[in-house]
Amino acid sequence: MANKIAGQIKQIGGSIESLAGAEVGARVMEGTEMVATSNPEDVALWVKAAMNRLDTLADETTRRQIMLACGYNCILINKRPMETARARRQKYPDEEAFLTVEAHKPPRGMRFERQGNRLIQFYTPHTYGSGMHCYCSLMRGLPEGENVSPT
């Protein structure tokens, strides 16, 4: 587990450094040397603090790019939701029929949208009804009542 957490944290740091610069990356990622071996609550609280630091050190456009890069890397590792959607798609004769059904009754937590010749799957946590929901394993230990930046 510690290796997975360390890998996720390293990936976040790499995205921050490549998109916001080495100085911002170093400041946001302070404390990573001990957090990868910590308990889930400590990891989640560190991520919360890192997101707060990112909010103060990077503009909104850069933060959005960083989180998009993190999301892209996450889906490469956590393929099950995409594979499930692909299996649902195979039940329909074409993409249009699939999108029509998905638009009328989307699965909880996601929606599809066509952008040019690409079909994009969006994560929509607000559809869960209980506020924001993050699948990120780094956030699983967040204590009740703690809130994290929308970043």
Order of alpha helices (4+ residues) and beta strands (2+ residues): alpha-alpha-alpha-alpha-alpha-alpha-alpha-beta-beta
